[in-house]
Amino acid sequence: MTGMDEAMTLGLGGETLGGLERSCADASGDRIVAAPGGLGLERIEARFHGNAFDLHRHDTYAIGVTLDGVQRFHYRGALQHSLPGQVIVLHPDELHDGGAGTEDGLRYRILYLEPSLLLDCLGGAPLPFVRDAVVSDSRLRDTLLSALMPLDEELGDLFVADFVAQLAQHLQRHAGKPAKAAGKTAWRAAALARDYLEENAERPVRSDELEAVTGLDRYALSRHFRATYSTSPHRFLLMRRLQRARRMIAEEESLAEIAAAAGFSDQSHFNRHFKKAFGVTPGRWAALVSATR
């Protein structure tokens, strides 16, 4: 058996990916299954036929493993294909879409990792940028499956710390030469702004508030924030609202109530931003989630 064949066949600890397939063999149709918990990590399994997500971007890493079928997506101006056992690594704030590359459909598991977790682990070093969106690496795959295989279990704090440390090493190994690290003052200001935005995500936040919190003018802060987290303060705040909305959708609340609770002016405003961030409308997301109940 070649190294690539092994990567496509074996999961963490040597169990076959086919075992996972058998556990879902009676399921049919498109669906999304979300794992419990958080800690800066969102985990899902997705099953799709045809095109699944339109072009969109989010402010987290998206790192996953294709389990069945061919995963087809556009990323950084090129069409990509991922086969079973291969790993997908998408950098924060990069446009991409997604869907099945054959009529047989697609099944994959993926996690969305907040950049702040990696930054804490790397001690302020720049976020690793992996140029190859599709990677054949059994060690990286097995590390991912350690968090993605027990999808019905909440991950403990100690596990997450070790997992992120291992993942950071893998990403750095695949990344090119890193950009110059930000100075400690700039990195600290970006972290202060991030914490303030997260604590006040349910209301509009003004630039002068962040200036007072960080001690930097709004333009310098915007540059440092983007260099640190690969997104802007504005999009970071918007994504926190959208993530809250997605959790509320899973709790089967009405879309009109969700739009208001998440801080959007109306449902049309909410729908537009949700699709830009996740590639589907809130109604479609609700249908995919409810298909698992």
WOWO-V836933 format. One line per field, one symbol per residue. ss: DSSP state (h for helix, s for strand, l for the rest). A space follows every 10 residues. Layout:
ss->???
//
This chain:
ss->llhhhhhhhs lhhhlshhhh hhhlllllll ssssllllll ssssssssll ssssssllls sssssssssl sssssllsss ssllllssss lllllsssss lllllsssss sssshhhhhh hhllllllll lllssllhhh hhhhhhhhll llllllhhhh hhhhhhhhhh hhhhllllll lllhhhhhhh hhhhhhhhhl llllllhhhh hhhhlllhhh hhhhhhhhhl llhhhhhhhh hhhhhhhhhh llllhhhhhh hlllllhhhh hhhhhhhhll lhhhhhhhhh lll
//
